[in-house]
Amino acid sequence: MAKIALVTGGSRGLGKDMALSLAKNGIDVILTYNTQKEDAEKTAAEIEKMGRKAAVLQLNMEEVKSLDGFISRFLEVLKEAWNTDKFDFLVNNAGVGATLLIPQVTEEAFDRLTNIHFKSVFFLTQKALPSMNDNGGIVFISSGTTRFCVHGYSVYSSLKGAVEVLTKYVAKEYGSRGIRSNIVAPGATETDFNNALIRSNPNVKANIINNTALGRVGVADDIGSVVAFLCTDDAKWINGQRIEVSGGVGL
């Protein structure tokens, strides 16, 4: 039976490429979207053209209390489309960007980012793990900005740092089931993230290029292939690790 992955935020950008890369590796995909349903359906259609099965579900990571309902719908889709109540991989990708200097951070903005980038990630993982097959895996997504500082990323990067710690605890607590837990930390990647910050600012892009050993910014394909690799048997002995995929930025 084919293995199945759940990818949050899989409608576009990095999440889309993660979903497609998983499909290229023979894994079926259920991907979530918040508002971009049409984009999610297009991604699912691309997966099906590869000969893999796909489904889409709506998920708003800002609404922590909606997670129980989401898990119920997820299990229904597993039963209807795959005739199972189990899946194999969870990719916690969904997120939003925010450039806020410390004096600009309001409690409302802090709570929103915390819900999206840590609280919902924690509880979605907790609620999904009972339905995960033994010897499956979880891939969390961090940021290069937990290693180096970027102006205005104090909240975002601190939350990603929390997820890096969580990654190790999941690896420790679920290792007895053969479930691996790792985290991928992308460097500067040219997508729509944070209002297409890199694509929309030539000076920012040039500065990143000048500070990256491989001499360019990242693209989605640089990240998705690494996430997919972590969901294959080739990565069977990688657990509890932070893998930065940044082209050597800041070396």
C-alpha positions, 0 to 999 in steps of 0.5 A: 500500500502506498504511503501517505503524507499530510502537508500543511500549507501545500497550495503554493510556494515551499509547501507546493514543492514539498507536496510535488517532491513527495509525489515524485518519491511515490508518496500520496499527499493530502495537502491543506490550504487556508484561503487558496483553495484553487491553488491547492486543487491545482497542486493536487491535480499535478500530483494525480498526473504523476500517478499518485493520489491527492486530496485537499483540506482547509486548515487555518492554523491561527484557529487552534480550536479548529484542530479537532474538527480538522483531524476528524475531516482528515480521518474521513478523507483517509477512509473515503479515499484510501480505505485506511485510518492511518498515514505515514508522514506529517510535514508541518509547513504552514506559516506566515511572514511578519517583519516587526521590530520589537517596539512594533510588536503588539500582543495581538500580533504576538498571539497570532504568530504564536498560534500559527507557528508554534501552538497549532504546530504542537497540537496538530502534531499531538493530535495526528500522532495517534493516527500515524503508522509506526516507522513514519516521520514528521518534518517540521519547518524552521528558518535560517534566522534561528542561526543568524538575525534578520531585522524584524524577525524577533518573534518569528524566529523565536517561535521557530527556535521553539519548534526546533526544540520540540523536534527533538522531544518528539524524536525522543518520545516517539522513537520507540515507535520508529517515528523519526522527527527532523526539522528543515531550516530554509535560508532565503528562498524566493517565494511569495512568503512575507509579501514576496520580500526577496522577489520584490526587493532587488537590493535585499536579493543582491545582499543575500546573494553576496552573502551566500557561498553558492552565490544565489538565493534559494528556490522552492525546489531546493527545499522540497526535495530535502523534505521529501528525502526525509520521508524516504527509507534513505533517511531512516537513520536521521532523527532529531536533527536540524538540517539547514538548506541555505546554500551556505548563507552567512559563512 
